[in-house]
Amino acid sequence: MENNFKSNAKKEFNLDFGTVISTSAALQTIEVEIDPELIMKDYARVFTANLQRVNHDKFLDSGITQEKVFDYFKGILKIRVESVQNNCPNWRKAKALYIPAWVQFAISRVGEYIDRKRGLKFVPVYEEQYDLSSMLEFSITLSSWVEDGIDMFKDAFPRDREGDPDTMSLAVIDNYVKGINQVPSINSYIAAFLGFKLKSDNNFAMLYRIRYDDVDFISSSLLNTREIM
């Protein structure tokens, strides 16, 4: 009897009730809001001060202010989000804009990301108005600092809609950068810099179980790094 029990315990059941073919469930969309007030505003202040430091006389004649730099950065962010949404009427003209290296690196991570394993689609969301004519004029002034060693790139907007998976799956929650996956720390810095937040925080926050540095530490580290200026 005991041997029969052991034999039966090892038996495998192959049951088929007509559901052999599995299908994917509909994707759940996670809207990742961009909040440049979190760190980028302070970055604009430090970036402006750096322009003045490297060429004081040019800075005095330029009319550049921290507010104008910040507005310029916000316009660049909005154009990137518009291009991801296939709704960028100013795309051709916007390619003439000069984009500082760190800002270009950050926006290159912004885009749509689909996690098919989890059935999630991450999309960037950002509401902002911009005046492209003013941005183009400001870009010409700003680009003159290239000769002073400030790294900037023209025609530097990403061409595709895809975002970086390691960055788009991060968000600032309770003043910490948190994520769904284990990613390199540089991605957490970009997410904090862009102020990534969950639009539907209550619905998806439980998925973000991996914690990275707090925003204050990241802000201090970034703003004291000469290389990103």
Secondary structure, 3 states (H helix, E strand, C coil): CHHHHHHHHCCCCCCCCCCCCCCCCCCEEEEEECCCCCCHHHHHHHHHHHHHHHCHHHHHHHCCCHHHHHHHHHHHHHHHHHHHCCCCCCHHHHCCCEEEHHHHHHHCCCCEEEECCCCEEEEEECCCCCCHHHHHHHHHHHHHHHHHCCCEEECCCCCCCECCHHHHCEEEECCEEEECCCCCHHHHHHHHHCCCEECCHHHHHHHCCEEEEEHHHHHHHHHCCHHHC
